[in-house]
Amino acid sequence: YVVRLLASGITMLPAQTQRVLMLLSCIGSVCAESTLSLFINDTDLHWNETTKVTTSREEDISSSLEVAIGEGLLNKEGSSYSFAHDQIQSVAYSLIPTYQRNQVHLQIGYLILKNKPSNDRGNIFFIATNQLNRGK
């Protein structure tokens, strides 16, 4: 019942906010803003027609994140976003069609590698590798 209620609540949000939540759910329960910026604004990142039509302007991403925070779905701690509860992450992830999840993980992994700063030797590489492994 709780899962259905959460799914219903998320699907009532603006399409861009739903998209942001689904993409964040692929990374995990916490995502640094710097990591998010490597893939969330990329116009190549889509997996169906409804996600293609959304705009990728940075203000829209910020407002989508603010909507999710205002709804109590996300928390912002410093420069990181985290799901307020692991069930919210799970439900957001479940909204990505099962047959498209591998493709989404691959796209995120490739975009992170493509857009990461050349001098970055930190956690980003491991996040990208994890996404690529989940997408195989």
N, C-alpha and C positions, 0 to 999 in steps of 0.2 A: 504494500500500500504506500509506504513512504517513498519508494523508488518511483512509482507511478506519479505521485504528487510532485516530486522533484522534477521529473521529466516534463510533466505538464507545465510547471512553472517556468522551466527553461525555454520551452518551445513558445511560450507567450512573450518572451523578450524579443527585442528587435533582432532581425536576421544577423546583423553584424556582431551583436553581442553573443548570439548563439555560436557563430563561427569562431569568435575569439575563445570562448569557453571550450569548444571542442578541440581547437588547436592546442590550447594550454594543457588540456587533459592528456594529450599525447606525450608531453614532456614529463609529466608527473605531478606530484602534489604541490611542488614549489618550482617557480621559474624566475630567474633573475631578469630584470628589465633589459639588460644588455643582451641576453640570449634571445629573449622574445623579439627584440628589434632586428635580429639577424634573419628572421623568416616571416614574421607576421605581416609585414608591409609588402611582401613580394607578390606582384600580380600573377606570377606563374603558379602560385599555390592555390589550387582548387581541385576538387574531386567530383563535383557535379555541377549542374547548371545553376543551382541556387547559390552556391558559394562563389561562382564566377561573377555574378552581377554585383556583388558588394564592392564598394569602393575601398581603396587601400590607403587613403590619406591618413597621415599620422594623427590628426585631430580626431578622426572617426574612431581610430583604435583606442585613443585615450578616453574618449567619451564612452565607448563600449566597455572598457575596463571600469570606468566610474559607475556605469549602470550596474554592472555585476557586483561591485563593492557595495553600492547602495542597496541592492537586493539581498545582501548578506551572503552571497555566493563565494566571493573572493575577499581576501584580506590583503592589504598592502603593508609590508613591513620593510622599512628602509627602501631599497631598490629592488625588492622581490615581491612577486605576487604568489599567494598561496590559496588553495581552495579552503574554504571555511570548514569543510568536513570531507573525509575521504569518500563518502557516498555521493557528494556533489561531483567530485572528479569522475567517479565511476559512471554516474548517470550521463554527464557531459560526453564521456568517451563512448557510451552506448548509443548516443545519437548519431555517431558516424556509422554509416552502413557497414556491416561486417565485411562485406566483400571489397570495400574500399580502404579499409584501415591500413593494410600493408602499403598501398600506394601513398597514403598520407604520410606515414612514417618515413618512407623513402624520400619523398619530396622535402620534408622538414630536414632530414639528415643532409641531403645534397645542398639545400639552401644555406644551412648553417655553415657547411664547409666552404661554399662559394663566397659567402659574405663575411666570414670571420676575419678579424684583423690579422694581417700577415705576421705580426709579432706576438700573437696570442699563443701561449704554450700551456694554458691552464685547462680548466674544466670543460671548455667548449668542445674540444676534440672528443672527449669521452661522451658528451651528450650527443654529438653528431654520430659517433660510432654506434651508440645505443639505438638511435633512431634507425640507422641503416640496418642493424641486426634485426630489429623488430619488423622491418619492412621486407625482409627476404622471404 
